[in-house]
Amino acid sequence: MISFKPLWDTLNKRDMSTYDLIYKLGISANTIHRLKHNQAVTTKTINELCSILDCGISDIIVYKED
């Protein structure tokens, strides 16, 4: 299972919130909802998050065995 827990840790380290992602950086509220519930998002979204947060993929997602 893919988990987006590292994303929330990365946001905390950068003193950012989902509000910042939605209203300041243009990530849709639907995408944030999908991330919060570990649902599928596109590689384009992951690329955007890496660019916005200036981080690697491992700072956003992790794979865990079910």
CHARMM-style PDB file with segment names, atoms N, HN, CA, C and O in Angstrom:
ATOM      1  N   MET     1       0.833  -1.170   0.000  1.00  0.00      PROA
ATOM      2  CA  MET     1       0.000   0.000   0.000  1.00  0.00      PROA
ATOM      3  C   MET     1       0.888   1.246   0.000  1.00  0.00      PROA
ATOM      4  O   MET     1       1.881   1.316   0.724  1.00  0.00      PROA
ATOM      5  N   ILE     2       0.521   2.205  -0.805  1.00  0.00      PROA
ATOM      6  HN  ILE     2      -0.286   2.148  -1.393  1.00  0.00      PROA
ATOM      7  CA  ILE     2       1.245   3.476  -0.833  1.00  0.00      PROA
ATOM      8  C   ILE     2       0.636   4.402   0.212  1.00  0.00      PROA
ATOM      9  O   ILE     2      -0.583   4.545   0.305  1.00  0.00      PROA
ATOM     10  N   SER     3       1.511   5.027   0.995  1.00  0.00      PROA
ATOM     11  HN  SER     3       2.501   4.911   0.920  1.00  0.00      PROA
ATOM     12  CA  SER     3       1.077   5.952   2.031  1.00  0.00      PROA
ATOM     13  C   SER     3       1.696   7.326   1.758  1.00  0.00      PROA
ATOM     14  O   SER     3       2.842   7.437   1.321  1.00  0.00      PROA
ATOM     15  N   PHE     4       0.915   8.355   2.026  1.00  0.00      PROA
ATOM     16  HN  PHE     4      -0.016   8.265   2.382  1.00  0.00      PROA
ATOM     17  CA  PHE     4       1.403   9.719   1.864  1.00  0.00      PROA
ATOM     18  C   PHE     4       1.799  10.348   3.195  1.00  0.00      PROA
ATOM     19  O   PHE     4       1.896  11.571   3.294  1.00  0.00      PROA
ATOM     20  N   LYS     5       2.029   9.525   4.222  1.00  0.00      PROA
ATOM     21  HN  LYS     5       1.950   8.531   4.141  1.00  0.00      PROA
ATOM     22  CA  LYS     5       2.429  10.043   5.524  1.00  0.00      PROA
ATOM     23  C   LYS     5       3.688  10.915   5.437  1.00  0.00      PROA
ATOM     24  O   LYS     5       3.745  11.952   6.097  1.00  0.00      PROA
ATOM     25  N   PRO     6       4.688  10.534   4.652  1.00  0.00      PROA
ATOM     26  CA  PRO     6       5.867  11.405   4.569  1.00  0.00      PROA
ATOM     27  C   PRO     6       5.540  12.822   4.072  1.00  0.00      PROA
ATOM     28  O   PRO     6       6.232  13.776   4.428  1.00  0.00      PROA
ATOM     29  N   LEU     7       4.500  12.960   3.258  1.00  0.00      PROA
ATOM     30  HN  LEU     7       3.938  12.185   2.968  1.00  0.00      PROA
ATOM     31  CA  LEU     7       4.096  14.281   2.785  1.00  0.00      PROA
ATOM     32  C   LEU     7       3.729  15.177   3.952  1.00  0.00      PROA
ATOM     33  O   LEU     7       4.150  16.333   4.010  1.00  0.00      PROA
ATOM     34  N   TRP     8       2.943  14.648   4.884  1.00  0.00      PROA
ATOM     35  HN  TRP     8       2.601  13.710   4.837  1.00  0.00      PROA
ATOM     36  CA  TRP     8       2.490  15.460   6.020  1.00  0.00      PROA
ATOM     37  C   TRP     8       3.657  15.814   6.930  1.00  0.00      PROA
ATOM     38  O   TRP     8       3.693  16.903   7.502  1.00  0.00      PROA
ATOM     39  N   ASP     9       4.624  14.887   7.067  1.00  0.00      PROA
ATOM     40  HN  ASP     9       4.595  14.003   6.602  1.00  0.00      PROA
ATOM     41  CA  ASP     9       5.825  15.186   7.842  1.00  0.00      PROA
ATOM     42  C   ASP     9       6.652  16.282   7.164  1.00  0.00      PROA
ATOM     43  O   ASP     9       7.174  17.180   7.824  1.00  0.00      PROA
ATOM     44  N   THR    10       6.760  16.192   5.835  1.00  0.00      PROA
ATOM     45  HN  THR    10       6.336  15.462   5.299  1.00  0.00      PROA
ATOM     46  CA  THR    10       7.506  17.198   5.074  1.00  0.00      PROA
ATOM     47  C   THR    10       6.841  18.564   5.183  1.00  0.00      PROA
ATOM     48  O   THR    10       7.523  19.574   5.355  1.00  0.00      PROA
ATOM     49  N   LEU    11       5.525  18.602   5.084  1.00  0.00      PROA
ATOM     50  HN  LEU    11       4.971  17.782   4.944  1.00  0.00      PROA
ATOM     51  CA  LEU    11       4.813  19.873   5.243  1.00  0.00      PROA
ATOM     52  C   LEU    11       5.065  20.464   6.631  1.00  0.00      PROA
ATOM     53  O   LEU    11       5.306  21.664   6.758  1.00  0.00      PROA
ATOM     54  N   ASN    12       5.012  19.635   7.660  1.00  0.00      PROA
ATOM     55  HN  ASN    12       4.817  18.660   7.556  1.00  0.00      PROA
ATOM     56  CA  ASN    12       5.259  20.118   9.018  1.00  0.00      PROA
ATOM     57  C   ASN    12       6.665  20.684   9.164  1.00  0.00      PROA
ATOM     58  O   ASN    12       6.851  21.730   9.786  1.00  0.00      PROA
ATOM     59  N   LYS    13       7.657  20.002   8.596  1.00  0.00      PROA
ATOM     60  HN  LYS    13       7.506  19.152   8.091  1.00  0.00      PROA
ATOM     61  CA  LYS    13       9.040  20.475   8.663  1.00  0.00      PROA
ATOM     62  C   LYS    13       9.203  21.832   7.990  1.00  0.00      PROA
ATOM     63  O   LYS    13      10.037  22.641   8.400  1.00  0.00      PROA
ATOM     64  N   ARG    14       8.408  22.076   6.959  1.00  0.00      PROA
ATOM     65  HN  ARG    14       7.731  21.419   6.626  1.00  0.00      PROA
ATOM     66  CA  ARG    14       8.493  23.334   6.219  1.00  0.00      PROA
ATOM     67  C   ARG    14       7.480  24.367   6.725  1.00  0.00      PROA
ATOM     68  O   ARG    14       7.297  25.427   6.126  1.00  0.00      PROA
ATOM     69  N   ASP    15       6.833  24.031   7.833  1.00  0.00      PROA
ATOM     70  HN  ASP    15       6.981  23.170   8.319  1.00  0.00      PROA
ATOM     71  CA  ASP    15       5.840  24.915   8.447  1.00  0.00      PROA
ATOM     72  C   ASP    15       4.775  25.338   7.425  1.00  0.00      PROA
ATOM     73  O   ASP    15       4.433  26.514   7.301  1.00  0.00      PROA
ATOM     74  N   MET    16       4.268  24.337   6.703  1.00  0.00      PROA
ATOM     75  HN  MET    16       4.546  23.382   6.804  1.00  0.00      PROA
ATOM     76  CA  MET    16       3.226  24.559   5.701  1.00  0.00      PROA
ATOM     77  C   MET    16       1.991  23.748   6.074  1.00  0.00      PROA
ATOM     78  O   MET    16       2.070  22.801   6.855  1.00  0.00      PROA
ATOM     79  N   SER    17       0.863  24.127   5.513  1.00  0.00      PROA
ATOM     80  HN  SER    17       0.799  24.897   4.879  1.00  0.00      PROA
ATOM     81  CA  SER    17      -0.390  23.420   5.771  1.00  0.00      PROA
ATOM     82  C   SER    17      -1.078  23.085   4.455  1.00  0.00      PROA
ATOM     83  O   SER    17      -0.634  23.489   3.380  1.00  0.00      PROA
ATOM     84  N   THR    18      -2.173  22.338   4.566  1.00  0.00      PROA
ATOM     85  HN  THR    18      -2.534  22.011   5.439  1.00  0.00      PROA
ATOM     86  CA  THR    18      -2.952  22.058   3.369  1.00  0.00      PROA
ATOM     87  C   THR    18      -3.556  23.351   2.826  1.00  0.00      PROA
ATOM     88  O   THR    18      -3.766  23.479   1.620  1.00  0.00      PROA
ATOM     89  N   TYR    19      -3.833  24.304   3.705  1.00  0.00      PROA
ATOM     90  HN  TYR    19      -3.661  24.200   4.685  1.00  0.00      PROA
ATOM     91  CA  TYR    19      -4.323  25.614   3.268  1.00  0.00      PROA
ATOM     92  C   TYR    19      -3.330  26.236   2.288  1.00  0.00      PROA
ATOM     93  O   TYR    19      -3.727  26.753   1.243  1.00  0.00      PROA
ATOM     94  N   ASP    20      -2.052  26.187   2.621  1.00  0.00      PROA
ATOM     95  HN  ASP    20      -1.730  25.767   3.469  1.00  0.00      PROA
ATOM     96  CA  ASP    20      -1.018  26.726   1.736  1.00  0.00      PROA
ATOM     97  C   ASP    20      -1.032  26.025   0.388  1.00  0.00      PROA
ATOM     98  O   ASP    20      -0.937  26.672  -0.656  1.00  0.00      PROA
ATOM     99  N   LEU    21      -1.149  24.708   0.409  1.00  0.00      PROA
ATOM    100  HN  LEU    21      -1.226  24.182   1.256  1.00  0.00      PROA
ATOM    101  CA  LEU    21      -1.162  23.952  -0.848  1.00  0.00      PROA
ATOM    102  C   LEU    21      -2.357  24.322  -1.713  1.00  0.00      PROA
ATOM    103  O   LEU    21      -2.231  24.462  -2.930  1.00  0.00      PROA
ATOM    104  N   ILE    22      -3.508  24.477  -1.086  1.00  0.00      PROA
ATOM    105  HN  ILE    22      -3.610  24.363  -0.098  1.00  0.00      PROA
ATOM    106  CA  ILE    22      -4.727  24.755  -1.844  1.00  0.00      PROA
ATOM    107  C   ILE    22      -4.796  26.207  -2.304  1.00  0.00      PROA
ATOM    108  O   ILE    22      -4.937  26.474  -3.497  1.00  0.00      PROA
ATOM    109  N   TYR    23      -4.697  27.143  -1.369  1.00  0.00      PROA
ATOM    110  HN  TYR    23      -4.583  26.926  -0.400  1.00  0.00      PROA
ATOM    111  CA  TYR    23      -4.979  28.541  -1.678  1.00  0.00      PROA
ATOM    112  C   TYR    23      -3.777  29.353  -2.147  1.00  0.00      PROA
ATOM    113  O   TYR    23      -3.940  30.364  -2.830  1.00  0.00      PROA
ATOM    114  N   LYS    24      -2.586  28.923  -1.790  1.00  0.00      PROA
ATOM    115  HN  LYS    24      -2.454  28.102  -1.235  1.00  0.00      PROA
ATOM    116  CA  LYS    24      -1.411  29.685  -2.203  1.00  0.00      PROA
ATOM    117  C   LYS    24      -0.673  29.039  -3.367  1.00  0.00      PROA
ATOM    118  O   LYS    24      -0.031  29.726  -4.162  1.00  0.00      PROA
ATOM    119  N   LEU    25      -0.770  27.696  -3.467  1.00  0.00      PROA
ATOM    120  HN  LEU    25      -1.292  27.138  -2.822  1.00  0.00      PROA
ATOM    121  CA  LEU    25       0.033  26.992  -4.459  1.00  0.00      PROA
ATOM    122  C   LEU    25      -0.776  26.272  -5.528  1.00  0.00      PROA
ATOM    123  O   LEU    25      -0.202  25.687  -6.446  1.00  0.00      PROA
ATOM    124  N   GLY    26      -2.111  26.308  -5.420  1.00  0.00      PROA
ATOM    125  HN  GLY    26      -2.577  26.784  -4.674  1.00  0.00      PROA
ATOM    126  CA  GLY    26      -2.954  25.825  -6.499  1.00  0.00      PROA
ATOM    127  C   GLY    26      -3.229  24.339  -6.580  1.00  0.00      PROA
ATOM    128  O   GLY    26      -3.708  23.860  -7.608  1.00  0.00      PROA
ATOM    129  N   ILE    27      -2.937  23.592  -5.518  1.00  0.00      PROA
ATOM    130  HN  ILE    27      -2.547  23.981  -4.683  1.00  0.00      PROA
ATOM    131  CA  ILE    27      -3.288  22.171  -5.507  1.00  0.00      PROA
ATOM    132  C   ILE    27      -4.778  22.084  -5.171  1.00  0.00      PROA
ATOM    133  O   ILE    27      -5.236  22.750  -4.243  1.00  0.00      PROA
ATOM    134  N   SER    28      -5.532  21.280  -5.903  1.00  0.00      PROA
ATOM    135  HN  SER    28      -5.159  20.739  -6.656  1.00  0.00      PROA
ATOM    136  CA  SER    28      -6.981  21.244  -5.687  1.00  0.00      PROA
ATOM    137  C   SER    28      -7.332  20.579  -4.352  1.00  0.00      PROA
ATOM    138  O   SER    28      -6.612  19.711  -3.858  1.00  0.00      PROA
ATOM    139  N   ALA    29      -8.452  21.013  -3.792  1.00  0.00      PROA
ATOM    140  HN  ALA    29      -9.037  21.718  -4.194  1.00  0.00      PROA
ATOM    141  CA  ALA    29      -8.939  20.434  -2.539  1.00  0.00      PROA
ATOM    142  C   ALA    29      -9.237  18.945  -2.726  1.00  0.00      PROA
ATOM    143  O   ALA    29      -9.038  18.156  -1.802  1.00  0.00      PROA
ATOM    144  N   ASN    30      -9.707  18.559  -3.901  1.00  0.00      PROA
ATOM    145  HN  ASN    30      -9.868  19.200  -4.651  1.00  0.00      PROA
ATOM    146  CA  ASN    30      -9.972  17.152  -4.189  1.00  0.00      PROA
ATOM    147  C   ASN    30      -8.681  16.333  -4.131  1.00  0.00      PROA
ATOM    148  O   ASN    30      -8.676  15.216  -3.613  1.00  0.00      PROA
ATOM    149  N   THR    31      -7.607  16.877  -4.652  1.00  0.00      PROA
ATOM    150  HN  THR    31      -7.611  17.784  -5.073  1.00  0.00      PROA
ATOM    151  CA  THR    31      -6.316  16.188  -4.617  1.00  0.00      PROA
ATOM    152  C   THR    31      -5.848  16.027  -3.170  1.00  0.00      PROA
ATOM    153  O   THR    31      -5.349  14.965  -2.796  1.00  0.00      PROA
ATOM    154  N   ILE    32      -6.004  17.065  -2.360  1.00  0.00      PROA
ATOM    155  HN  ILE    32      -6.408  17.927  -2.664  1.00  0.00      PROA
ATOM    156  CA  ILE    32      -5.622  16.985  -0.947  1.00  0.00      PROA
ATOM    157  C   ILE    32      -6.443  15.894  -0.255  1.00  0.00      PROA
ATOM    158  O   ILE    32      -5.913  15.123   0.546  1.00  0.00      PROA
ATOM    159  N   HSD    33      -7.730  15.837  -0.568  1.00  0.00      PROA
ATOM    160  HN  HSD    33      -8.160  16.463  -1.218  1.00  0.00      PROA
ATOM    161  CA  HSD    33      -8.596  14.803   0.001  1.00  0.00      PROA
ATOM    162  C   HSD    33      -8.077  13.417  -0.363  1.00  0.00      PROA
ATOM    163  O   HSD    33      -8.015  12.528   0.487  1.00  0.00      PROA
ATOM    164  N   ARG    34      -7.706  13.235  -1.625  1.00  0.00      PROA
ATOM    165  HN  ARG    34      -7.756  13.957  -2.316  1.00  0.00      PROA
ATOM    166  CA  ARG    34      -7.196  11.943  -2.088  1.00  0.00      PROA
ATOM    167  C   ARG    34      -5.900  11.587  -1.373  1.00  0.00      PROA
ATOM    168  O   ARG    34      -5.692  10.433  -1.000  1.00  0.00      PROA
ATOM    169  N   LEU    35      -5.033  12.570  -1.182  1.00  0.00      PROA
ATOM    170  HN  LEU    35      -5.202  13.508  -1.485  1.00  0.00      PROA
ATOM    171  CA  LEU    35      -3.769  12.333  -0.489  1.00  0.00      PROA
ATOM    172  C   LEU    35      -4.011  11.948   0.973  1.00  0.00      PROA
ATOM    173  O   LEU    35      -3.374  11.032   1.494  1.00  0.00      PROA
ATOM    174  N   LYS    36      -4.922  12.643   1.619  1.00  0.00      PROA
ATOM    175  HN  LYS    36      -5.440  13.387   1.196  1.00  0.00      PROA
ATOM    176  CA  LYS    36      -5.223  12.362   3.031  1.00  0.00      PROA
ATOM    177  C   LYS    36      -5.763  10.956   3.233  1.00  0.00      PROA
ATOM    178  O   LYS    36      -5.578  10.364   4.297  1.00  0.00      PROA
ATOM    179  N   HSD    37      -6.425  10.425   2.225  1.00  0.00      PROA
ATOM    180  HN  HSD    37      -6.575  10.906   1.361  1.00  0.00      PROA
ATOM    181  CA  HSD    37      -7.027   9.097   2.318  1.00  0.00      PROA
ATOM    182  C   HSD    37      -6.226   8.030   1.566  1.00  0.00      PROA
ATOM    183  O   HSD    37      -6.737   6.947   1.282  1.00  0.00      PROA
ATOM    184  N   ASN    38      -4.968   8.348   1.246  1.00  0.00      PROA
ATOM    185  HN  ASN    38      -4.554   9.228   1.476  1.00  0.00      PROA
ATOM    186  CA  ASN    38      -4.061   7.423   0.557  1.00  0.00      PROA
ATOM    187  C   ASN    38      -4.676   6.832  -0.704  1.00  0.00      PROA
ATOM    188  O   ASN    38      -4.492   5.652  -1.002  1.00  0.00      PROA
ATOM    189  N   GLN    39      -5.403   7.657  -1.437  1.00  0.00      PROA
ATOM    190  HN  GLN    39      -5.552   8.616  -1.195  1.00  0.00      PROA
ATOM    191  CA  GLN    39      -5.983   7.231  -2.705  1.00  0.00      PROA
ATOM    192  C   GLN    39      -5.035   7.605  -3.843  1.00  0.00      PROA
ATOM    193  O   GLN    39      -4.084   8.364  -3.653  1.00  0.00      PROA
ATOM    194  N   ALA    40      -5.307   7.069  -5.007  1.00  0.00      PROA
ATOM    195  HN  ALA    40      -6.080   6.454  -5.161  1.00  0.00      PROA
ATOM    196  CA  ALA    40      -4.437   7.269  -6.168  1.00  0.00      PROA
ATOM    197  C   ALA    40      -4.409   8.732  -6.614  1.00  0.00      PROA
ATOM    198  O   ALA    40      -5.436   9.410  -6.653  1.00  0.00      PROA
ATOM    199  N   VAL    41      -3.216   9.191  -6.945  1.00  0.00      PROA
ATOM    200  HN  VAL    41      -2.382   8.641  -6.914  1.00  0.00      PROA
ATOM    201  CA  VAL    41      -3.026  10.497  -7.580  1.00  0.00      PROA
ATOM    202  C   VAL    41      -2.096  10.275  -8.772  1.00  0.00      PROA
ATOM    203  O   VAL    41      -1.434   9.241  -8.865  1.00  0.00      PROA
ATOM    204  N   THR    42      -2.052  11.233  -9.665  1.00  0.00      PROA
ATOM    205  HN  THR    42      -2.590  12.073  -9.589  1.00  0.00      PROA
ATOM    206  CA  THR    42      -1.223  11.086 -10.860  1.00  0.00      PROA
ATOM    207  C   THR    42       0.249  11.369 -10.557  1.00  0.00      PROA
ATOM    208  O   THR    42       0.590  12.001  -9.558  1.00  0.00      PROA
ATOM    209  N   THR    43       1.095  10.886 -11.443  1.00  0.00      PROA
ATOM    210  HN  THR    43       0.817  10.372 -12.254  1.00  0.00      PROA
ATOM    211  CA  THR    43       2.517  11.193 -11.302  1.00  0.00      PROA
ATOM    212  C   THR    43       2.754  12.689 -11.512  1.00  0.00      PROA
ATOM    213  O   THR    43       3.711  13.251 -10.980  1.00  0.00      PROA
ATOM    214  N   LYS    44       1.886  13.323 -12.284  1.00  0.00      PROA
ATOM    215  HN  LYS    44       1.108  12.865 -12.716  1.00  0.00      PROA
ATOM    216  CA  LYS    44       1.978  14.777 -12.456  1.00  0.00      PROA
ATOM    217  C   LYS    44       1.809  15.480 -11.113  1.00  0.00      PROA
ATOM    218  O   LYS    44       2.532  16.430 -10.815  1.00  0.00      PROA
ATOM    219  N   THR    45       0.860  15.021 -10.302  1.00  0.00      PROA
ATOM    220  HN  THR    45       0.273  14.249 -10.543  1.00  0.00      PROA
ATOM    221  CA  THR    45       0.637  15.597  -8.977  1.00  0.00      PROA
ATOM    222  C   THR    45       1.856  15.383  -8.090  1.00  0.00      PROA
ATOM    223  O   THR    45       2.281  16.302  -7.390  1.00  0.00      PROA
ATOM    224  N   ILE    46       2.416  14.190  -8.113  1.00  0.00      PROA
ATOM    225  HN  ILE    46       2.070  13.444  -8.681  1.00  0.00      PROA
ATOM    226  CA  ILE    46       3.609  13.907  -7.310  1.00  0.00      PROA
ATOM    227  C   ILE    46       4.755  14.793  -7.767  1.00  0.00      PROA
ATOM    228  O   ILE    46       5.508  15.310  -6.942  1.00  0.00      PROA
ATOM    229  N   ASN    47       4.891  14.972  -9.071  1.00  0.00      PROA
ATOM    230  HN  ASN    47       4.279  14.552  -9.741  1.00  0.00      PROA
ATOM    231  CA  ASN    47       5.926  15.848  -9.618  1.00  0.00      PROA
ATOM    232  C   ASN    47       5.725  17.288  -9.135  1.00  0.00      PROA
ATOM    233  O   ASN    47       6.689  17.942  -8.736  1.00  0.00      PROA
ATOM    234  N   GLU    48       4.494  17.786  -9.166  1.00  0.00      PROA
ATOM    235  HN  GLU    48       3.711  17.255  -9.490  1.00  0.00      PROA
ATOM    236  CA  GLU    48       4.188  19.136  -8.704  1.00  0.00      PROA
ATOM    237  C   GLU    48       4.548  19.305  -7.228  1.00  0.00      PROA
ATOM    238  O   GLU    48       5.142  20.310  -6.838  1.00  0.00      PROA
ATOM    239  N   LEU    49       4.183  18.316  -6.412  1.00  0.00      PROA
ATOM    240  HN  LEU    49       3.700  17.500  -6.728  1.00  0.00      PROA
ATOM    241  CA  LEU    49       4.490  18.392  -4.991  1.00  0.00      PROA
ATOM    242  C   LEU    49       5.999  18.407  -4.745  1.00  0.00      PROA
ATOM    243  O   LEU    49       6.489  19.168  -3.911  1.00  0.00      PROA
ATOM    244  N   CYS    50       6.730  17.567  -5.472  1.00  0.00      PROA
ATOM    245  HN  CYS    50       6.332  16.949  -6.150  1.00  0.00      PROA
ATOM    246  CA  CYS    50       8.195  17.558  -5.348  1.00  0.00      PROA
ATOM    247  C   CYS    50       8.775  18.917  -5.716  1.00  0.00      PROA
ATOM    248  O   CYS    50       9.683  19.415  -5.050  1.00  0.00      PROA
ATOM    249  N   SER    51       8.249  19.507  -6.772  1.00  0.00      PROA
ATOM    250  HN  SER    51       7.511  19.102  -7.312  1.00  0.00      PROA
ATOM    251  CA  SER    51       8.721  20.817  -7.218  1.00  0.00      PROA
ATOM    252  C   SER    51       8.389  21.902  -6.198  1.00  0.00      PROA
ATOM    253  O   SER    51       9.247  22.708  -5.840  1.00  0.00      PROA
ATOM    254  N   ILE    52       7.146  21.919  -5.731  1.00  0.00      PROA
ATOM    255  HN  ILE    52       6.448  21.263  -6.021  1.00  0.00      PROA
ATOM    256  CA  ILE    52       6.698  22.930  -4.764  1.00  0.00      PROA
ATOM    257  C   ILE    52       7.499  22.834  -3.464  1.00  0.00      PROA
ATOM    258  O   ILE    52       7.915  23.848  -2.904  1.00  0.00      PROA
ATOM    259  N   LEU    53       7.707  21.607  -2.994  1.00  0.00      PROA
ATOM    260  HN  LEU    53       7.369  20.783  -3.449  1.00  0.00      PROA
ATOM    261  CA  LEU    53       8.366  21.405  -1.701  1.00  0.00      PROA
ATOM    262  C   LEU    53       9.880  21.250  -1.823  1.00  0.00      PROA
ATOM    263  O   LEU    53      10.576  21.130  -0.815  1.00  0.00      PROA
ATOM    264  N   ASP    54      10.391  21.252  -3.059  1.00  0.00      PROA
ATOM    265  HN  ASP    54       9.825  21.349  -3.878  1.00  0.00      PROA
ATOM    266  CA  ASP    54      11.817  21.083  -3.322  1.00  0.00      PROA
ATOM    267  C   ASP    54      12.345  19.852  -2.572  1.00  0.00      PROA
ATOM    268  O   ASP    54      13.260  19.936  -1.752  1.00  0.00      PROA
ATOM    269  N   CYS    55      11.727  18.708  -2.888  1.00  0.00      PROA
ATOM    270  HN  CYS    55      10.984  18.639  -3.554  1.00  0.00      PROA
ATOM    271  CA  CYS    55      12.092  17.479  -2.202  1.00  0.00      PROA
ATOM    272  C   CYS    55      12.041  16.299  -3.173  1.00  0.00      PROA
ATOM    273  O   CYS    55      11.663  16.452  -4.334  1.00  0.00      PROA
ATOM    274  N   GLY    56      12.422  15.135  -2.684  1.00  0.00      PROA
ATOM    275  HN  GLY    56      12.728  15.011  -1.741  1.00  0.00      PROA
ATOM    276  CA  GLY    56      12.365  13.923  -3.477  1.00  0.00      PROA
ATOM    277  C   GLY    56      11.073  13.156  -3.247  1.00  0.00      PROA
ATOM    278  O   GLY    56      10.293  13.481  -2.351  1.00  0.00      PROA
ATOM    279  N   ILE    57      10.858  12.145  -4.057  1.00  0.00      PROA
ATOM    280  HN  ILE    57      11.491  11.881  -4.785  1.00  0.00      PROA
ATOM    281  CA  ILE    57       9.649  11.341  -3.963  1.00  0.00      PROA
ATOM    282  C   ILE    57       9.531  10.680  -2.588  1.00  0.00      PROA
ATOM    283  O   ILE    57       8.431  10.559  -2.050  1.00  0.00      PROA
ATOM    284  N   SER    58      10.648  10.257  -2.027  1.00  0.00      PROA
ATOM    285  HN  SER    58      11.542  10.355  -2.465  1.00  0.00      PROA
ATOM    286  CA  SER    58      10.604   9.586  -0.728  1.00  0.00      PROA
ATOM    287  C   SER    58      10.177  10.521   0.401  1.00  0.00      PROA
ATOM    288  O   SER    58       9.840  10.065   1.494  1.00  0.00      PROA
ATOM    289  N   ASP    59      10.190  11.831   0.138  1.00  0.00      PROA
ATOM    290  HN  ASP    59      10.463  12.202  -0.749  1.00  0.00      PROA
ATOM    291  CA  ASP    59       9.700  12.803   1.116  1.00  0.00      PROA
ATOM    292  C   ASP    59       8.188  12.981   1.010  1.00  0.00      PROA
ATOM    293  O   ASP    59       7.592  13.726   1.788  1.00  0.00      PROA
ATOM    294  N   ILE    60       7.568  12.295   0.047  1.00  0.00      PROA
ATOM    295  HN  ILE    60       8.053  11.690  -0.585  1.00  0.00      PROA
ATOM    296  CA  ILE    60       6.135  12.437  -0.189  1.00  0.00      PROA
ATOM    297  C   ILE    60       5.392  11.110  -0.036  1.00  0.00      PROA
ATOM    298  O   ILE    60       4.308  11.068   0.547  1.00  0.00      PROA
ATOM    299  N   ILE    61       5.972  10.032  -0.557  1.00  0.00      PROA
ATOM    300  HN  ILE    61       6.852  10.067  -1.031  1.00  0.00      PROA
ATOM    301  CA  ILE    61       5.282   8.739  -0.508  1.00  0.00      PROA
ATOM    302  C   ILE    61       6.192   7.648   0.023  1.00  0.00      PROA
ATOM    303  O   ILE    61       7.418   7.742  -0.051  1.00  0.00      PROA
ATOM    304  N   VAL    62       5.570   6.619   0.556  1.00  0.00      PROA
ATOM    305  HN  VAL    62       4.575   6.543   0.617  1.00  0.00      PROA
ATOM    306  CA  VAL    62       6.286   5.423   1.001  1.00  0.00      PROA
ATOM    307  C   VAL    62       5.408   4.215   0.695  1.00  0.00      PROA
ATOM    308  O   VAL    62       4.181   4.293   0.756  1.00  0.00      PROA
ATOM    309  N   TYR    63       6.041   3.117   0.372  1.00  0.00      PROA
ATOM    310  HN  TYR    63       7.037   3.053   0.322  1.00  0.00      PROA
ATOM    311  CA  TYR    63       5.315   1.884   0.114  1.00  0.00      PROA
ATOM    312  C   TYR    63       5.400   0.998   1.359  1.00  0.00      PROA
ATOM    313  O   TYR    63       6.483   0.768   1.896  1.00  0.00      PROA
ATOM    314  N   LYS    64       4.250   0.509   1.808  1.00  0.00      PROA
ATOM    315  HN  LYS    64       3.370   0.696   1.372  1.00  0.00      PROA
ATOM    316  CA  LYS    64       4.196  -0.400   2.954  1.00  0.00      PROA
ATOM    317  C   LYS    64       3.473  -1.663   2.522  1.00  0.00      PROA
ATOM    318  O   LYS    64       2.468  -1.597   1.815  1.00  0.00      PROA
ATOM    319  N   GLU    65       3.977  -2.799   2.941  1.00  0.00      PROA
ATOM    320  HN  GLU    65       4.794  -2.852   3.515  1.00  0.00      PROA
ATOM    321  CA  GLU    65       3.293  -4.064   2.667  1.00  0.00      PROA
ATOM    322  C   GLU    65       1.955  -4.064   3.395  1.00  0.00      PROA
ATOM    323  O   GLU    65       1.850  -3.560   4.513  1.00  0.00      PROA
ATOM    324  N   ASP    66       0.927  -4.635   2.753  1.00  0.00      PROA
ATOM    325  HN  ASP    66       1.013  -5.045   1.845  1.00  0.00      PROA
ATOM    326  CA  ASP    66      -0.394  -4.724   3.400  1.00  0.00      PROA
ATOM    327  C   ASP    66      -0.383  -5.653   4.585  1.00  0.00      PROA
ATOM    328  OT1 ASP    66      -1.412  -5.837   5.235  1.00  0.00      PROA
TER     329      ASP     66
END
